[in-house]
Amino acid sequence: MTASQNGSDSTLWPTPSAARVFSERRRRLLDRYPEPALFVAGFCRPRNFPANQHAFRAESHFLYLVGRSLEGAVLSTGGGNAVLYVPPPDAEAVLWAGPQSSLADLEKELEIAVRPIDELSASPELATLPPQDGDTAEWLSERLGRDVDSGSGDDLDGADAKLADVMVELRLRHDAAAAAQIRQAVAVTELAHRGGMAATRPAIREAVVRAAMEQAIIANGMTCSYGSIVTGHGEVLHNERHDGVLEPADLVLADVGAETPEGWAADITRTWPVSGHYTSTQRTIYELVLDVQRAAIDAVQPGASYRDVHHTAGRRLVSGLVELGILRGDAQELFERGAAALFFPHGVGHLLGLDVHDMEDLGDRAGYAAGRKRSTSATDRFLRLDRDLEAGMAVTVEPGFYRIPAILDDSERVAPFVDALNRDELDKFSDVRGIRIEDDVLVTAEGNDVLSRSIPKHPGDVEATMREARGG
Amino acid sequence: MTASQNGSDSTLWPTPSAARVFSERRRRLLDRYPEPALFVAGFCRPRNFPANQHAFRAESHFLYLVGRSLEGAVLSTGGGNAVLYVPPPDAEAVLWAGPQSSLADLEKELEIAVRPIDELSASPELATLPPQDGDTAEWLSERLGRDVDSGSGDDLDGADAKLADVMVELRLRHDAAAAAQIRQAVAVTELAHRGGMAATRPAIREAVVRAAMEQAIIANGMTCSYGSIVTGHGEVLHNERHDGVLEPADLVLADVGAETPEGWAADITRTWPVSGHYTSTQRTIYELVLDVQRAAIDAVQPGASYRDVHHTAGRRLVSGLVELGILRGDAQELFERGAAALFFPHGVGHLLGLDVHDMEDLGDRAGYAAGRKRSTSATDRFLRLDRDLEAGMAVTVEPGFYRIPAILDDSERVAPFVDALNRDELDKFSDVRGIRIEDDVLVTAEGNDVLSRSIPKHPGDVEATMREARGG
């Protein structure tokens, strides 16, 4: 592990997809959407002054069809053709940024016609998709001569809505190159999680573990696909703080994923003990969550409804909690009344692809099949995916168990379960704040493929990984 | 070093400034600008979908006066008072983000009146400063009922221009708390550079060195104050690529700095040999750049013009190159004709503070004293600072020597020096692509204080640091 983690093993360095992957994707798009459309790459987001910017990452639809983060570029499609318009090389920029690709270089590398951006002609009837930031949206609105809003694409209409539906159709099932990219991201994410386990010990800050994990991602030429969660307070679902000092009895919950330069994401969570050994109470709950996850992964099959995967997880969690005596009563009845959400208030997962929540820039258009809507029930309200699974889709499966004060101390939320909830039993598990176990799963024709299976997950494997890192 | 680098030594964990630091700054602002003004913190910049955002970092003027990155907050000043308007805690967000500070908590922590953002009343005559992104600018424009542009504040007028001048006056000379923050950032940056030297060896990618450096920054609770430059191609001045494989004869140029949670920046460059030993040609040029830097740092004195610091560096570089035989002729005459820019085409440094190029969000308003303008001469065109130095200012001093093909192969640029440039001598230094040495320097009443002096810089110290890391 050390050899590859420190980067001297270059087999994990990201391998780009071949140019034909993108020409084939553009061909599929042109077949399904022959009318004219524009896909913008977007612009750098400034940080604290114009020249100090966040690392540029192009819009995902652009990356899907072009494969490279070219700031300010626009892909124009229609009439059977695709043309890439780019800002021409800037003679002044050579000094600061080094040799620039000429249009001819790009044309050759990307196997697409490339023209200077000034030659782009656009008109209001062209279809497009909402960019993420206001500056790009304003630029695009001026080009098109009509208002394009930034942000979520939930309320598109006309040609834009049709284009969005075509992109969802194309991107829902991954081609071989997409699956290969996700596998690369998962492989580097494995190094990150192993590095995090190795770096963990009592009395250090959460930030030290986070740093060890992100080091593996940076060293291997990738970026984080989302803000890393690395915390001793796993009960805060999206905890962005890293200043806590880890106590020997804490669990570390690490939800960290890598993204390839082409933009494809991994999204993995592991929860490990600071001491290197789960206590018996931690192990009991951990094994329950693992059992819940196993049941949920088994339910990931072509033709299965992802809502059923979510319900399988919730049902199994509630029966486990009844078996442990934390809940009293009939497990099925408790699940149906929403008891799972007392300890597992989020959805069991989501689509995974170019975006860690794939295509969430289009609102629920990708996550929810036509005619399906978000539920307001406690069990399902945060479910991000309600589709029947098909081979080629990638999803996360990430059940959890959390003791969340905002839920368990909320008398209104607990009221329906006041007789069912055995707080004395629950209190025995006070050294468990939050456990989440998340893997990336590709739906296959035969069933599924857990892409992240080699990242230590079973308690014995996690403990062995930590023991080895400590040299004992 | 290992103890603190891996974070178990918590003495480097960032220490926040006391609340009174900010109330005193607000008091100084109210004294100099008593009319009503608004300072926005701004909003998160989305990455690839609305819920996946770049880490939030508030606008620098807001951080100067409030000290905390509170998304969506606004500081309102005027009539002798300052009030902080914030988005109230969101009950739903507790689940995802954990316990939220109440307005009363914030009031106590920050020692300022805090009100919900809905109570903010604004009108067009209020002064404000340009936020960095279009989304924040649009929000602010709606609040104020007038257009506020995002981006550079070079062309402000009226109350906004007056407010900008007051902020420049306040922020040009650092108070003790600001200097302490910069020192903290420099201390963590030292760990980063030592970590980078320790991680360097032949046949690894630049990304591995970058990862080791950023690990030290993340582990110590800070962020990068700008995109890290870590490259074997130092002749590309702002090289953002990290995919190169380091060869034994390469130099690594690393321009990397940490930023404290309150937003204060360090900005340090070191250039070290991949092999652990500078070759004699590398050492010759390195020692010349070091000598140039020493002369430039000596010139950093209260009352001195920073343009003179820049010219001291250029003049010393040209005489050194004449001594080496790379240039032929009279050094002073060559310098006056612009020969320094053949090998050192950028400015010798800039203001340092909350922004790594401090207050560059206001264009040249901070960097250039009233009545001074950017020169178009080869020597000075990229100079970011032309002021007389005063105690309390912090600047970088970062001369370099680069063999840049875009300059040296440009017959038009070289024409005036065609007889002076001895290419045979220059070719002897073909194992030097680019060397930059950059320190952070505080102007003091007595002269100056090189804040980054303990980061290995002399060739023997660099080599010893690398040797120790390799355990030999």
Interface residues (C-beta under 8 A of the other chain):
Chain A: N6 G7 S8 S10 W13 R45 P46 R47 N48 F49 P50 A51 N52 Q53 H54 A55 R57 E59 S60 V94 L95 W96 A97 G98 P99 Q132 D133 G134 D135 A137 E138 S150 G151 S152 A199 A203 I204 R205 A207 V208 R210 A211 A212 E214 Q215 A216 I217 I218 A219 N220 G221 Y226 G227 H233 V236 L237 H238 N239 E240 R241 H242 D243 V245 G263 P345 L354 D355 V356 H357 M359 E360 D361 I404 A406 I407
Chain B: N6 G7 S8 S10 W13 R45 P46 R47 N48 F49 P50 A51 N52 Q53 H54 A55 R57 E59 S60 V94 L95 W96 A97 G98 P99 Q132 D133 G134 D135 A137 E138 S150 G151 S152 A199 A203 I204 R205 A207 V208 R210 A211 A212 E214 Q215 A216 I217 I218 A219 N220 G221 Y226 G227 H233 V236 L237 H238 N239 E240 R241 H242 D243 V245 G263 P345 L354 D355 V356 H357 M359 E360 D361 I404 A406 I407
